[in-house]
Amino acid sequence: MALSHTVPLKYEPVEMFMAGVDQSKVDKSTEESLDGIEDRLDYGEWYCGYYHTEKKVDRVEIMFENVGMLCGG
């Protein structure tokens, strides 16, 4: 299992981006770094929650309301 605040860049939920924010000005260095880590990491599931949504893509799950499930709640 992997756990991070944000997601690898390739899993960013672009539909959650705020309208009017120029994404070319947003620092994505953490997401880019996580992309490289994810490529080398052997993991079953990856959990994160930065985007305040519920979404699962491949083995990556973005959690907001369901984050208590990680703690057994």
N, C-alpha and C positions, 0 to 999 in steps of 0.2 A: 504494500500500500504506500502511496505517496500522498503528501498533504502540503499544500501551499496556499498562499493568500490569493494569488492571481493564477492565470492559466498559461501554458505554453502558447506562443503567438498563434499557431495554427488552429487553436481551439477558441480563440476570442469570439464571443457572441456579438457579432457586429450589429445585430438587431437591437441590442441593448444600449448602443452608443447614444449619447445625448445629442439631440438635434442642435445644429448651430455650432458645435465644437469642431474645429479644424483638426482632424485626426493626424495630419502631418506634423502638427506642433506638439503632440502628446509623446512623452518619453516612453518608449516600448522596450527599453534595454533589458528590463527584468524578464518580460515575456520572451524576448529573443534568446536570452540565456537559458530559460526554461525549455525552449525548443531544443537546444543542443543537449541539455541534460536528459530530456524525455527520449531523445533518439538513442541514447546510450544506456538508459535505465531499464532494468528488467522488473516490471511491476505488474500487479494484477489490476488495481484500481487507483485512480488519482482523484483526490477531492480538493476542491477550492470553493471560494465563496464571494470573491470581490464584486461580481457583477449583479448581485441581488436578484438572482433568477434561479429557476430550477431547470437544468438542462443536462442531458447526458449525450455525449458523442464518443463513440468507441469506448475506451476504458476511462475517459475523463468525465467526472460528474461535478457540475457547478451546483452548489447547494446554497440556499438562503433560508427558507422556512423549515426545511428538513435537516438542518445541521445537527439537531439534537440526536438524530439517528446514529451519528458517529460516536456519541457518548452513551448510547444505550437508552436514550430517552425518547 
